[in-house]
Each structure stands twice: as structure tokens, then as C-alpha cells.
Amino acid sequence: MEFTISDQFKASQFAFLFQNIRVFTETINFVCESDHMFVQSMDSANVMLFEVKIQKDWFNEYKVESNINIGINTAILSKLLSVREKGHTLQFMHSTTNADKLDISFTSENKNVYNKDFTIPLVELETSLLGIEEQESNAQFSMPSANFQNIINQLRMFGDCLSIKCDESAIKLGSKSQDIGEMEVNIDINDLHEFEIVPDLELNLNFTLHYLANISQFSKVSKDVELRFIENFPMQIVYYLDESEHKLENSISFFLAPQIDNN
């Protein structure tokens, strides 16, 4: 298995994405097949699941002779990606002759940017991939990812729970606590890039802001974020790695379970 990312924007996307995955899980499986790469994992509390899909054409070079599944420690991967510099091309290599190791190289034609080589140990993971059934959303909308991050960080100052109220005319995001008070953000649907909702539907959902704050950090991966809702099902948050017509095939998706209203 070998893949290379020389496009600098994509190299930054890839590095940032896998530097920050460590906040959710200690280990991940890279599933590399002939036409795509797939990563899926769940946090230790089983509240949030994420998956990364990247097609072979997204890479500058991608070669997989036979399907392979390799386990990687996310802290180690994050550490080495943190020393990547602007101008570095990323290259990942794995061979059957050294099956318990992964070789990674950062190279540059710029003489002021030094080449760096790494060899890291792989980990054995006994995990099975979860099949997520495609379902049509009750409501979905798209907005600038930087705006989403700012809103989540601000709401978190007022409480631990995000409340979402959504209908055909408006979207309201709120949080509150007994000691600090409450905050509500009113989003005009005419200001959104995309907005769809089942006619006459009113959604009232609650989610943990701690998880959303970590998820919103991925705003650097994509200029927009898409949020999808199904009543009594996990919320789906999608960042696209490109803006092509097949953008869902190159993306990172988070599935966050709603908070249960005990009342």
C-alpha cells in the first residue's frame, strides 16, 4: 500500500484531520481498498461515531494491490503530523515484508524545508465496521463552518446542552444553565446556503455541547458544514474535502446521538 499527497491544500486538510481525530479515540483502522480509503471509529462512551471516506482520485498517487486494514495509534499519528511544514509532500507506505510497521515521509523540493522520515508501530485492533443505513433527513442545512464553530463555542459558555428548534420558518439554537443564564441564536433560513425540511415538521432536539465543540474544530477542513437531522436518531455533521458533484465520497462525517429527555 502506498499513497501520496503533494497538493498543498489537500496535504493540510489530511494532516489537520488526522491530527485532531485523537480527541475522540486512541486508535483507528485505516481500511485501504483498490479504489478508496475508509476510516471508522467510535468514542469510548459510544455516543459519537465518525467515518472518513476518501476516493483514490483525491490523492496524487494511490496504489493498493490487495485490500489492507491497518491499526494506528492516533496520538502517535497526531504527533508526527504536527511536524509537517508548508511545502511538504506526504507519503504513506506499508509492505507485507514489514507488516507491523508503517513508513511515512515528508519531502519537499524547497531546500529550506527539510525531508523527514518516520517509522511507526501498528496496533492490532479487533473491531468490525458498522453499516450505517442511508436514511432521508427530516431536516438539513448548510452554513459556513467557521460560523458553526463560533456559535457552538459561544453556546457552550452558557450550558452543557445544545437545544435545536427547527421548522419551515426558522432555526433556533440555544443553551442555558441555572447559574449563568441562557443564550439563543436565531438563524434566518434565507441566510443559509442550503435548507430543507419536511413540510409542517417541528423538530426539537438536544445534543451534548462538549462533543459538538470538538467536532466544530474541523472547520479548517472545509469552508462549509452540513447538518442533517432525523427525529430520535443521531445528528449527522458532514465536512467535505472537495466541492465536486461526488463530494460525499470525500468527506468526514460525525454521527452524534441525541440527549434523552427524562421528562
Backbone as JSON, one array per atom type, in Angstrom:
{
  "sequence": "MEFTISDQFKASQFAFLFQNIRVFTETINFVCESDHMFVQSMDSANVMLFEVKIQKDWFNEYKVESNINIGINTAILSKLLSVREKGHTLQFMHSTTNADKLDISFTSENKNVYNKDFTIPLVELETSLLGIEEQESNAQFSMPSANFQNIINQLRMFGDCLSIKCDESAIKLGSKSQDIGEMEVNIDINDLHEFEIVPDLELNLNFTLHYLANISQFSKVSKDVELRFIENFPMQIVYYLDESEHKLENSISFFLAPQIDNN",
  "N": [[0.85, -1.19, 0.0], [0.51, 2.2, -0.84], [0.37, 5.7, -0.7], [0.24, 9.09, -1.82], [0.28, 12.58, -1.14], [0.63, 15.47, -2.67], [-0.47, 17.87, -3.35], [-0.81, 20.94, -1.83], [-2.93, 22.13, -0.4], [-4.64, 19.94, 0.04], [-2.9, 18.31, 1.45], [-2.64, 19.76, 3.81], [-5.31, 19.62, 4.7], [-5.58, 16.82, 5.13], [-3.57, 16.37, 7.08], [-4.44, 18.03, 9.21], [-6.93, 16.9, 9.75], [-6.33, 14.25, 10.67], [-4.63, 14.82, 12.74], [-6.35, 15.76, 14.68], [-8.25, 13.83, 15.21], [-7.6, 12.34, 17.37], [-8.82, 13.3, 19.68], [-11.13, 11.94, 19.98], [-10.7, 9.17, 19.91], [-8.38, 6.53, 20.77], [-7.24, 4.8, 18.97], [-7.31, 3.95, 15.47], [-8.63, 2.34, 12.55], [-7.25, 2.09, 9.4], [-8.73, 1.39, 6.49], [-7.82, 0.25, 3.53], [-8.62, 0.0, 0.24], [-8.72, -0.97, -3.25], [-9.84, 1.18, -4.62], [-10.45, 3.18, -2.8], [-10.08, 4.82, 0.45], [-10.98, 4.14, 3.81], [-12.06, 5.09, 6.99], [-13.21, 4.35, 10.19], [-14.59, 4.87, 13.42], [-15.52, 4.78, 16.91], [-16.29, 6.79, 19.77], [-15.14, 6.3, 23.19], [-17.32, 6.32, 24.92], [-19.4, 5.55, 23.38], [-21.09, 7.4, 22.21], [-20.66, 8.98, 20.02], [-19.95, 8.49, 16.61], [-17.6, 8.39, 13.97], [-16.72, 8.68, 10.5], [-14.43, 8.48, 7.81], [-14.2, 9.05, 4.41], [-12.39, 8.61, 1.5], [-11.77, 8.83, -1.84], [-9.71, 7.2, -4.34], [-8.93, 8.93, -6.41], [-8.71, 11.37, -5.21], [-6.23, 11.53, -4.05], [-2.81, 12.3, -4.96], [-1.19, 10.22, -5.72], [-2.05, 6.82, -5.53], [-1.93, 3.58, -4.51], [-2.93, 0.36, -4.12], [-2.47, -2.92, -3.87], [-3.65, -5.16, -2.78], [-6.47, -5.51, -0.63], [-6.24, -3.92, 2.54], [-6.02, -3.65, 6.09], [-5.13, -1.58, 8.56], [-4.08, -0.85, 11.87], [-3.74, 2.1, 13.78], [-2.15, 4.11, 16.22], [-3.62, 6.97, 17.43], [-2.5, 9.11, 18.83], [0.23, 8.94, 18.3], [0.2, 9.26, 15.51], [-0.86, 11.85, 15.35], [1.19, 13.28, 16.57], [3.4, 13.04, 14.82], [2.36, 14.2, 12.5], [2.16, 16.79, 13.34], [4.63, 17.94, 12.94], [4.82, 18.43, 10.33], [5.57, 20.62, 7.65], [4.75, 23.61, 5.75], [4.79, 23.04, 2.34], [5.65, 20.46, 2.37], [5.35, 17.23, 0.93], [3.21, 14.49, 1.51], [3.76, 11.1, 2.2], [2.71, 7.82, 2.54], [3.52, 4.52, 3.38], [3.23, 0.99, 3.25], [4.29, -2.32, 3.63], [4.18, -5.87, 3.03], [6.43, -7.17, 3.86], [7.32, -5.87, 6.05], [5.26, -5.92, 8.03], [4.23, -5.06, 10.47], [4.77, -2.4, 10.75], [4.56, 1.09, 9.79], [5.59, 3.21, 7.27], [6.33, 6.61, 6.91], [6.77, 9.56, 5.07], [7.88, 12.91, 4.79], [8.45, 15.1, 2.3], [10.19, 17.61, 0.34], [10.81, 19.87, -2.35], [11.85, 22.28, -1.84], [14.74, 23.64, -0.63], [14.97, 24.74, 1.86], [13.15, 23.52, 3.39], [13.23, 20.76, 5.21], [13.55, 17.26, 4.53], [11.73, 14.61, 6.09], [11.56, 11.54, 7.78], [9.69, 8.78, 8.98], [9.04, 5.92, 11.0], [6.54, 4.02, 12.26], [5.0, 1.99, 14.83], [2.43, -0.41, 14.21], [-0.88, -1.22, 15.41], [-2.81, -3.92, 16.7], [-6.16, -4.34, 16.06], [-9.28, -5.42, 17.06], [-11.89, -4.89, 15.7], [-15.08, -4.37, 14.19], [-16.54, -3.05, 11.23], [-19.22, -0.77, 11.22], [-22.33, -0.86, 9.63], [-23.96, 1.81, 8.32], [-27.15, 2.7, 7.83], [-28.5, 4.31, 5.04], [-30.57, 7.08, 5.32], [-33.3, 9.24, 4.65], [-33.15, 12.63, 5.48], [-35.03, 14.4, 7.99], [-34.68, 17.08, 8.25], [-32.29, 19.39, 6.99], [-29.39, 21.48, 6.76], [-26.96, 23.82, 5.48], [-24.05, 25.67, 6.35], [-21.52, 28.26, 6.81], [-18.56, 26.81, 8.02], [-16.88, 28.02, 9.88], [-18.59, 29.84, 11.12], [-20.33, 28.06, 12.37], [-18.59, 26.86, 14.23], [-17.97, 29.08, 15.86], [-20.51, 29.71, 16.93], [-21.12, 27.36, 18.39], [-19.03, 27.36, 20.31], [-19.66, 29.7, 21.69], [-22.24, 29.14, 22.69], [-21.61, 27.1, 24.41], [-20.55, 28.4, 26.59], [-22.69, 29.01, 28.11], [-24.01, 26.73, 28.88], [-24.31, 23.09, 29.01], [-25.73, 21.7, 27.18], [-26.99, 21.6, 23.91], [-29.83, 22.94, 22.48], [-32.0, 22.42, 19.8], [-34.28, 23.92, 17.74], [-36.36, 23.65, 15.08], [-38.11, 24.61, 12.2], [-40.19, 25.3, 9.32], [-39.79, 28.01, 9.05], [-37.72, 29.02, 10.65], [-34.61, 28.56, 12.47], [-33.52, 27.77, 15.64], [-30.98, 27.9, 17.98], [-29.93, 26.97, 21.15], [-28.75, 27.34, 24.59], [-28.55, 26.8, 28.13], [-28.15, 27.5, 31.63], [-28.6, 27.18, 35.15], [-27.06, 28.85, 36.76], [-25.7, 30.7, 35.1], [-27.4, 31.65, 33.09], [-29.08, 32.07, 29.97], [-28.72, 31.53, 26.4], [-29.64, 32.25, 23.07], [-29.57, 31.57, 19.64], [-30.72, 32.87, 16.71], [-31.34, 31.8, 13.54], [-31.77, 32.95, 10.36], [-33.39, 31.36, 7.8], [-33.09, 32.15, 5.21], [-30.56, 33.07, 5.06], [-28.96, 30.91, 4.95], [-26.86, 28.53, 3.19], [-27.96, 26.2, 2.2], [-31.15, 24.72, 2.76], [-33.48, 22.43, 3.94], [-36.56, 20.91, 4.83], [-39.0, 18.67, 6.11], [-42.33, 19.32, 5.18], [-44.39, 21.18, 7.41], [-43.21, 20.15, 9.66], [-41.91, 20.21, 12.99], [-39.0, 20.29, 14.65], [-37.49, 19.31, 17.69], [-34.7, 18.99, 19.37], [-31.93, 17.73, 21.35], [-28.47, 18.01, 22.15], [-25.14, 17.09, 23.22], [-22.96, 19.61, 24.11], [-20.23, 19.44, 24.57], [-19.19, 17.41, 22.9], [-19.92, 18.52, 20.43], [-18.36, 20.81, 20.39], [-15.79, 19.75, 20.06], [-16.14, 18.51, 17.57], [-16.7, 20.72, 15.96], [-14.22, 21.87, 15.65], [-13.17, 20.96, 13.34], [-13.59, 22.73, 11.37], [-11.56, 23.83, 9.86], [-11.08, 22.03, 7.9], [-12.97, 22.24, 5.9], [-14.8, 24.78, 4.14], [-17.51, 24.93, 4.48], [-20.15, 23.43, 6.44], [-22.34, 20.7, 6.8], [-25.42, 19.93, 8.25], [-27.52, 17.37, 9.38], [-30.68, 16.09, 10.26], [-32.68, 13.67, 11.9], [-35.56, 12.81, 13.52], [-35.23, 11.55, 16.78], [-32.95, 10.15, 16.12], [-29.36, 9.85, 15.57], [-27.64, 12.94, 15.08], [-26.2, 14.1, 12.06], [-23.15, 15.34, 11.02], [-21.38, 16.85, 8.51], [-18.33, 17.32, 6.86], [-16.92, 18.34, 3.87], [-14.28, 17.25, 1.78], [-13.78, 18.11, -0.73], [-15.41, 20.0, -3.36], [-16.78, 18.81, -5.4], [-19.21, 17.19, -7.6], [-19.39, 14.71, -6.55], [-18.97, 14.93, -3.84], [-19.66, 13.79, -1.37], [-18.32, 11.44, -1.31], [-15.78, 12.05, -0.62], [-15.15, 12.86, 2.32], [-15.66, 13.73, 5.82], [-17.66, 12.42, 8.29], [-19.67, 12.9, 11.15], [-21.57, 11.24, 13.59], [-23.75, 11.95, 15.97], [-25.26, 11.01, 18.92], [-28.51, 11.89, 20.17], [-29.39, 13.72, 23.19], [-31.24, 12.24, 25.8], [-34.45, 13.06, 26.84], [-35.45, 12.92, 30.0], [-37.81, 13.67, 31.07]],
  "CA": [[0.0, 0.0, 0.0], [1.27, 3.45, -0.88], [-0.35, 6.85, -1.22], [0.99, 10.35, -1.76], [-0.48, 13.82, -1.26], [1.55, 16.57, -2.94], [-1.26, 19.1, -3.36], [-0.58, 21.52, -0.51], [-4.2, 22.32, 0.32], [-5.1, 18.62, 0.47], [-1.97, 17.84, 2.48], [-3.03, 20.44, 5.04], [-6.58, 19.02, 5.12], [-5.32, 15.46, 5.64], [-2.8, 16.47, 8.32], [-5.28, 18.59, 10.27], [-7.98, 15.93, 10.07], [-5.84, 13.12, 11.48], [-4.06, 15.35, 13.98], [-7.4, 16.06, 15.65], [-9.07, 12.64, 15.47], [-7.2, 11.74, 18.65], [-9.68, 13.73, 20.78], [-12.27, 11.02, 20.06], [-10.35, 7.76, 20.05], [-6.95, 6.27, 20.89], [-6.78, 4.03, 17.82], [-8.2, 3.91, 14.3], [-8.32, 1.42, 11.47], [-7.24, 2.53, 8.02], [-9.13, 0.34, 5.56], [-7.39, 0.7, 2.2], [-9.01, -0.87, -0.86], [-8.13, -0.55, -4.52], [-10.4, 2.43, -5.15], [-10.74, 4.17, -1.78], [-9.67, 4.63, 1.84], [-12.12, 4.31, 4.71], [-11.73, 5.04, 8.41], [-14.4, 4.46, 11.04], [-14.35, 4.58, 14.83], [-16.5, 5.32, 17.84], [-15.66, 7.24, 21.01], [-15.18, 5.3, 24.25], [-18.63, 6.33, 25.56], [-20.38, 5.1, 22.39], [-22.03, 8.49, 21.96], [-20.36, 9.57, 18.73], [-19.23, 7.69, 15.63], [-17.17, 9.16, 12.81], [-16.14, 7.93, 9.41], [-13.75, 9.24, 6.77], [-14.22, 8.41, 3.1], [-11.56, 9.31, 0.53], [-11.6, 8.07, -3.06], [-8.31, 7.17, -4.81], [-8.65, 10.07, -7.28], [-8.43, 12.55, -4.39], [-4.79, 11.52, -3.8], [-1.97, 12.47, -6.14], [-0.86, 8.84, -6.08], [-2.7, 5.87, -4.63], [-1.7, 2.23, -5.03], [-3.23, -0.72, -3.19], [-2.51, -4.15, -4.65], [-4.65, -6.02, -2.14], [-7.12, -4.8, 0.49], [-5.46, -3.97, 3.77], [-6.62, -3.0, 7.24], [-4.03, -1.35, 9.5], [-4.44, -0.12, 13.07], [-2.78, 3.16, 14.08], [-2.35, 4.88, 17.45], [-3.89, 8.34, 16.98], [-1.58, 10.06, 19.47], [1.48, 8.89, 17.53], [-0.06, 9.86, 14.2], [-1.0, 13.29, 15.56], [2.49, 13.85, 16.93], [4.28, 13.18, 13.65], [1.76, 15.15, 11.57], [2.35, 18.13, 13.87], [5.91, 18.48, 12.49], [4.74, 18.73, 8.89], [5.72, 22.03, 7.32], [4.22, 24.03, 4.47], [5.69, 22.62, 1.27], [5.9, 19.01, 2.46], [4.52, 16.2, 0.33], [3.02, 13.38, 2.44], [3.79, 9.77, 1.59], [2.48, 6.72, 3.48], [3.88, 3.26, 2.73], [3.17, -0.22, 4.06], [4.62, -3.52, 2.85], [3.98, -7.15, 3.73], [7.71, -7.62, 4.42], [7.46, -5.2, 7.35], [3.81, -5.78, 8.18], [3.84, -4.43, 11.74], [5.24, -1.02, 10.75], [4.09, 1.99, 8.74], [6.6, 4.21, 6.94], [5.75, 7.88, 6.49], [7.8, 10.51, 4.68], [7.54, 14.28, 4.41], [9.52, 15.53, 1.41], [9.98, 18.91, -0.3], [11.85, 20.32, -3.28], [12.39, 23.5, -1.26], [15.92, 23.28, 0.15], [14.82, 25.27, 3.21], [12.2, 22.65, 4.08], [13.97, 19.51, 5.26], [12.83, 15.99, 4.44], [11.6, 13.92, 7.38], [11.1, 10.16, 7.62], [9.19, 8.18, 10.22], [8.54, 4.54, 11.02], [5.75, 3.9, 13.49], [4.43, 0.65, 15.01], [0.99, -0.58, 14.03], [-1.55, -1.9, 16.52], [-3.83, -4.89, 16.29], [-7.49, -3.94, 16.51], [-10.35, -6.37, 16.76], [-13.13, -4.13, 15.57], [-15.81, -4.59, 12.95], [-17.14, -1.83, 10.71], [-20.67, -0.68, 11.36], [-23.05, -0.43, 8.45], [-24.91, 2.88, 8.64], [-28.19, 2.7, 6.8], [-28.83, 5.62, 4.48], [-31.93, 7.49, 5.57], [-33.58, 10.6, 4.23], [-33.22, 13.52, 6.63], [-36.22, 15.2, 8.22], [-34.26, 18.47, 8.0], [-30.85, 19.56, 6.83], [-28.97, 22.79, 6.28], [-25.54, 24.04, 5.34], [-23.64, 27.0, 6.76], [-20.06, 28.35, 6.92], [-18.08, 26.01, 9.15], [-16.33, 28.93, 10.9], [-19.74, 30.35, 11.87], [-20.8, 26.96, 13.21], [-17.65, 26.72, 15.35], [-18.14, 30.23, 16.76], [-21.79, 29.57, 17.63], [-21.01, 26.27, 19.37], [-18.17, 27.8, 21.4], [-20.39, 30.7, 22.47], [-23.32, 28.47, 23.42], [-21.03, 26.27, 25.45], [-20.29, 29.24, 27.75], [-23.93, 29.18, 28.87], [-24.58, 25.46, 29.3], [-23.7, 21.87, 28.51], [-26.64, 21.05, 26.23], [-27.49, 22.39, 22.79], [-31.2, 22.68, 22.06], [-32.25, 22.81, 18.41], [-35.67, 24.01, 17.34], [-36.3, 23.89, 13.64], [-39.33, 24.44, 11.42], [-40.07, 25.83, 7.97], [-39.52, 29.44, 9.04], [-36.57, 29.46, 11.44], [-33.79, 27.62, 13.24], [-33.09, 28.37, 16.89], [-30.01, 27.12, 18.74], [-29.86, 27.57, 22.47], [-28.19, 26.63, 25.75], [-28.85, 27.53, 29.36], [-27.8, 26.91, 32.92], [-29.24, 27.89, 36.27], [-26.16, 29.84, 37.34], [-25.22, 31.71, 34.16], [-28.47, 32.2, 32.29], [-29.31, 31.37, 28.71], [-28.39, 32.18, 25.13], [-30.34, 31.69, 21.92], [-29.13, 32.07, 18.34], [-31.78, 32.76, 15.71], [-30.76, 31.75, 12.2], [-32.71, 33.17, 9.27], [-33.15, 30.31, 6.81], [-32.71, 32.79, 3.95], [-29.12, 33.33, 5.12], [-28.25, 29.64, 4.85], [-26.52, 28.09, 1.85], [-28.96, 25.2, 1.83], [-32.08, 24.41, 3.84], [-34.6, 21.57, 3.57], [-37.26, 20.33, 5.97], [-40.29, 18.07, 5.79], [-43.39, 20.31, 5.4], [-45.16, 21.2, 8.67], [-42.48, 19.49, 10.75], [-41.22, 20.99, 14.01], [-38.01, 19.46, 15.33], [-36.96, 19.76, 18.98], [-33.68, 18.0, 19.69], [-30.89, 18.17, 22.29], [-27.2, 17.32, 21.96], [-24.1, 17.48, 24.16], [-22.08, 20.64, 23.54], [-18.82, 19.02, 24.67], [-18.86, 16.71, 21.65], [-20.06, 19.44, 19.31], [-17.2, 21.71, 20.41], [-14.68, 19.02, 19.44], [-16.46, 18.31, 16.16], [-16.65, 22.0, 15.25], [-12.82, 22.21, 15.38], [-12.82, 20.51, 11.99], [-13.94, 23.8, 10.43], [-10.42, 24.1, 8.99], [-11.06, 21.04, 6.82], [-13.9, 22.62, 4.84], [-15.37, 26.1, 4.39], [-18.91, 24.75, 4.86], [-20.53, 22.23, 7.17], [-23.73, 20.31, 6.56], [-26.03, 19.29, 9.41], [-28.69, 16.6, 8.99], [-31.43, 15.67, 11.44], [-33.81, 12.75, 11.86], [-36.09, 12.79, 14.87], [-34.87, 10.39, 17.61], [-31.78, 9.49, 15.55], [-28.17, 10.71, 15.68], [-27.39, 14.08, 14.2], [-25.05, 13.88, 11.19], [-22.41, 16.56, 10.7], [-20.51, 16.45, 7.4], [-17.37, 18.25, 6.25], [-16.5, 17.81, 2.58], [-12.88, 17.5, 1.43], [-13.79, 18.82, -2.01], [-16.73, 20.53, -3.69], [-17.22, 18.21, -6.66], [-20.54, 16.61, -7.55], [-19.29, 13.48, -5.77], [-18.29, 15.39, -2.64], [-19.92, 12.91, -0.22], [-17.36, 10.35, -1.37], [-14.56, 12.56, 0.0], [-15.74, 13.61, 3.43], [-15.66, 13.18, 7.17], [-19.0, 12.53, 8.87], [-19.84, 12.59, 12.57], [-22.92, 10.85, 13.97], [-23.82, 12.23, 17.4], [-26.53, 10.6, 19.5], [-29.19, 12.96, 20.9], [-29.62, 13.54, 24.62], [-32.57, 11.72, 26.11], [-35.22, 13.88, 27.77], [-36.03, 12.03, 31.0], [-39.15, 14.13, 31.42]],
  "C": [[0.88, 1.24, 0.0], [0.36, 4.56, -1.39], [0.42, 8.12, -0.93], [0.04, 11.52, -1.93], [0.52, 14.96, -1.43], [0.83, 17.9, -3.04], [-1.26, 19.69, -1.96], [-1.87, 21.75, 0.28], [-4.7, 20.98, 0.86], [-4.19, 18.04, 1.56], [-2.29, 18.47, 3.83], [-4.33, 19.89, 5.59], [-6.34, 17.68, 5.81], [-4.6, 15.52, 6.98], [-3.66, 16.98, 9.46], [-6.33, 17.58, 10.71], [-7.46, 14.86, 11.03], [-5.02, 13.56, 12.68], [-5.12, 15.45, 15.07], [-8.34, 14.9, 15.95], [-8.79, 12.07, 16.85], [-8.09, 12.19, 19.81], [-10.87, 12.79, 20.98], [-11.88, 9.58, 20.37], [-8.84, 7.58, 20.1], [-6.39, 5.54, 19.68], [-7.8, 4.11, 16.69], [-7.71, 2.84, 13.34], [-8.35, 2.16, 10.14], [-7.6, 1.33, 7.14], [-8.82, 0.85, 4.16], [-7.76, -0.36, 1.17], [-8.53, -0.26, -2.16], [-8.61, 0.81, -5.0], [-10.69, 3.49, -4.08], [-10.1, 3.82, -0.44], [-10.87, 4.92, 2.73], [-11.64, 4.17, 6.14], [-13.02, 5.21, 9.2], [-14.03, 4.12, 12.47], [-15.43, 5.23, 15.67], [-15.77, 5.75, 19.11], [-15.9, 6.2, 22.11], [-16.54, 5.22, 24.95], [-19.75, 5.88, 24.64], [-21.48, 6.14, 22.14], [-21.88, 9.04, 20.55], [-19.56, 8.62, 17.86], [-18.81, 8.61, 14.5], [-16.66, 8.22, 11.73], [-15.58, 8.88, 8.36], [-13.78, 8.42, 5.5], [-13.36, 9.24, 2.15], [-11.35, 8.39, -0.68], [-10.17, 8.18, -3.57], [-7.96, 8.39, -5.64], [-8.35, 11.34, -6.49], [-6.93, 12.67, -4.12], [-4.04, 11.82, -5.1], [-1.47, 11.13, -6.65], [-1.51, 7.92, -5.05], [-2.57, 4.48, -5.24], [-1.94, 1.21, -3.92], [-3.41, -2.0, -4.0], [-3.51, -5.14, -4.08], [-5.2, -5.28, -0.93], [-6.35, -4.99, 1.78], [-6.16, -3.18, 4.86], [-5.52, -2.84, 8.29], [-4.51, -0.49, 10.66], [-3.35, 0.86, 13.46], [-3.16, 3.84, 15.4], [-2.5, 6.35, 17.06], [-2.97, 9.37, 17.62], [-0.25, 10.1, 18.72], [1.31, 9.57, 16.18], [-0.17, 11.38, 14.31], [0.34, 13.95, 15.81], [3.36, 14.05, 15.69], [3.7, 14.15, 12.63], [1.95, 16.6, 12.04], [3.67, 18.75, 13.42], [5.94, 18.68, 10.98], [4.84, 20.24, 8.69], [5.08, 22.34, 5.97], [5.24, 23.71, 3.38], [5.98, 21.13, 1.29], [4.86, 18.21, 1.66], [4.43, 15.04, 1.31], [3.03, 12.06, 1.67], [3.68, 8.71, 2.69], [2.75, 5.41, 2.74], [3.8, 2.1, 3.72], [3.45, -1.42, 3.16], [4.44, -4.77, 3.69], [5.28, -7.65, 4.35], [7.99, -6.97, 5.78], [6.06, -4.87, 7.85], [3.38, -5.07, 9.45], [4.31, -2.99, 11.87], [4.6, -0.24, 9.62], [5.17, 3.04, 8.53], [5.92, 5.46, 6.4], [6.88, 8.85, 6.19], [7.19, 11.86, 4.36], [8.71, 14.78, 3.56], [9.16, 16.87, 0.76], [11.13, 19.21, -1.24], [12.47, 21.62, -2.81], [13.55, 23.14, -0.32], [15.87, 23.8, 1.59], [13.8, 24.48, 4.04], [12.79, 21.24, 4.07], [13.04, 18.3, 5.16], [12.83, 15.3, 5.81], [11.0, 12.53, 7.14], [10.74, 9.57, 8.98], [8.87, 6.71, 9.97], [7.81, 4.37, 12.34], [5.18, 2.48, 13.6], [2.92, 0.67, 14.75], [0.41, -1.31, 15.23], [-2.6, -2.84, 15.97], [-5.16, -4.5, 16.9], [-8.51, -4.97, 16.09], [-11.68, -5.63, 16.75], [-13.77, -4.43, 14.22], [-16.47, -3.28, 12.53], [-18.65, -1.89, 10.86], [-21.29, -0.2, 10.06], [-24.1, 0.6, 8.84], [-25.92, 2.98, 7.51], [-28.49, 4.13, 6.35], [-30.31, 5.92, 4.71], [-32.12, 8.93, 5.13], [-33.79, 11.47, 5.46], [-34.59, 14.17, 6.74], [-35.94, 16.67, 7.93], [-32.76, 18.47, 7.81], [-30.56, 20.98, 6.35], [-27.46, 22.87, 6.26], [-25.21, 25.47, 5.7], [-22.12, 27.07, 6.78], [-19.57, 27.64, 8.18], [-17.48, 26.89, 10.24], [-17.45, 29.52, 11.75], [-20.27, 29.3, 12.84], [-19.9, 26.81, 14.43], [-17.83, 27.86, 16.35], [-19.42, 30.1, 17.58], [-21.7, 28.5, 18.72], [-20.16, 26.7, 20.56], [-18.87, 28.83, 22.29], [-21.5, 30.06, 23.3], [-22.79, 27.64, 24.58], [-20.72, 27.08, 26.71], [-21.52, 29.35, 28.65], [-24.56, 27.86, 29.32], [-23.88, 24.29, 28.65], [-24.51, 21.21, 27.4], [-27.07, 22.03, 25.15], [-28.93, 21.98, 22.49], [-31.38, 23.22, 20.65], [-33.75, 22.78, 18.16], [-35.7, 24.44, 15.88], [-37.67, 23.66, 13.01], [-39.13, 25.12, 10.07], [-39.65, 27.3, 7.94], [-38.23, 29.85, 9.74], [-35.84, 28.28, 12.08], [-33.32, 28.36, 14.48], [-32.18, 27.41, 17.63], [-29.84, 27.78, 20.1], [-29.14, 26.71, 23.49], [-28.49, 27.46, 26.98], [-28.36, 26.76, 30.57], [-28.41, 27.77, 34.01], [-28.38, 29.03, 36.79], [-25.84, 31.0, 36.39], [-26.34, 32.39, 33.39], [-28.63, 31.42, 31.0], [-28.95, 32.22, 27.51], [-29.16, 31.49, 24.03], [-29.85, 32.36, 20.65], [-30.25, 31.81, 17.34], [-31.17, 32.85, 14.32], [-31.87, 31.91, 11.16], [-32.42, 32.16, 8.18], [-32.76, 30.89, 5.46], [-31.22, 33.11, 3.9], [-28.29, 32.06, 4.98], [-27.95, 29.3, 3.4], [-27.54, 27.1, 1.33], [-29.87, 24.98, 3.03], [-33.23, 23.58, 3.29], [-35.23, 21.03, 4.84], [-38.58, 19.75, 5.49], [-41.39, 19.09, 6.09], [-44.14, 20.09, 6.71], [-44.46, 20.51, 9.84], [-41.86, 20.51, 11.7], [-40.29, 20.05, 14.77], [-37.57, 20.11, 16.63], [-35.99, 18.69, 19.46], [-32.63, 18.6, 20.62], [-29.63, 17.33, 22.1], [-26.16, 17.89, 22.93], [-23.13, 18.45, 23.51], [-20.6, 20.27, 23.61], [-18.39, 18.33, 23.38], [-18.91, 17.66, 20.47], [-18.89, 20.43, 19.24], [-15.99, 21.04, 19.76], [-14.91, 18.82, 17.95], [-16.29, 19.61, 15.38], [-15.22, 22.45, 14.97], [-12.41, 21.84, 13.97], [-13.25, 21.53, 10.93], [-12.8, 24.11, 9.47], [-10.34, 23.13, 7.82], [-11.89, 21.5, 5.63], [-14.52, 23.97, 5.16], [-16.83, 26.02, 4.82], [-19.1, 23.47, 5.65], [-22.0, 21.96, 6.91], [-24.25, 19.55, 7.77], [-27.33, 18.63, 8.97], [-29.35, 16.05, 10.25], [-32.54, 14.7, 11.07], [-34.3, 12.62, 13.29], [-35.78, 11.47, 15.56], [-33.73, 9.56, 17.03], [-30.57, 10.41, 15.72], [-28.18, 11.83, 14.65], [-26.16, 13.76, 13.34], [-24.45, 15.24, 10.81], [-21.34, 16.19, 9.68], [-19.63, 17.61, 6.96], [-16.87, 17.6, 4.97], [-15.05, 18.21, 2.28], [-12.73, 18.11, 0.05], [-15.22, 19.25, -2.3], [-17.24, 19.98, -5.02], [-18.63, 17.64, -6.5], [-20.56, 15.3, -6.77], [-18.67, 13.76, -4.4], [-18.52, 14.49, -1.43], [-18.92, 11.75, -0.18], [-16.0, 10.76, -0.81], [-14.98, 13.46, 1.16], [-15.41, 12.96, 4.76], [-17.03, 13.47, 7.77], [-18.96, 12.14, 10.34], [-21.31, 12.29, 12.82], [-23.02, 10.96, 15.49], [-25.21, 11.9, 17.93], [-27.18, 11.76, 20.25], [-29.25, 12.67, 22.39], [-31.07, 13.13, 24.84], [-33.24, 12.65, 27.14], [-35.94, 12.95, 28.76], [-37.43, 12.45, 31.43], [-40.19, 13.74, 30.36]]
}
